[in-house]
Amino acid sequence: MKKRILTLALLMSVVMLNAQSIKLFYGSQVLNDNDTILEILYDEENEVNTFVGYQNMTGSPIVFRVQKEALILNTETTDILFCLGECYTGNLSQPISLGANETVPTNSSNAFHATYTGCKDAALVKYTFYNTENESDKVSFYIQYSAEGTGLRESEPQVSLRAYPNPAVSTVSIDYIAPANNTSLVIKNLAGREVYRAPVSQSGKKQIDVTKFHAGMYFYGLETDGKMLCTKKLLIK
């Protein structure tokens, strides 16, 4: 009898060690490990937002981090940031505390939030939530961005944007390839108010003084005939 009890205890400990302490959900759907969220890039969109909620499945507080891995991403034309309250331009979040049995729904300001901005190029990004005390306790999912079937790349002229350094402190340089000479480089704040505009040629670089900009997130892009052809994010500290 003692041997059977010991064996059962060992089996239960193995199950507990292999159990995922974090559950993810997209809308009402639970995300299993390595599930994929498909986001279609439509003609009228310059930005795509994806929200994922999460829950601590244990009766104790945990600390976790989120790691981003860009498997397919054209960094010359596309930015993808992720946020959990705070937004990250890099590939790893800060440690985040989650109380016992605590749930962060998708409509919370602290929910996982990925933002795609760019020129409608396909991309594939993997995100992994892992327990900092046990890195094998993790769950991953993918976000696939696809323009398949929309004819976007055939119908749109070549457009390219890259800002550096990003985040910027005093100045930012923006390399660009524009579709036509009647194009402007535009920067707007999160409220949509224009804070910078300058005409650009079909290719080149603009160096911009941002010392008078308030710290925060901005959008920059190319505008031709009143239409924004490409929009990306710029962080100013």
Helices and strands as residue ranges (DSSP letters): H 2-18, E 22-26, E 29-31, E 35-40, E 47-56, E 62-72, E 78-84, E 87-88, E 96-98, E 103-104, E 112-118, E 123-131, E 134-146, H 152-155, E 160-164, E 171-177, E 183-189, E 194-200, E 203-209, E 216-224, E 227-236
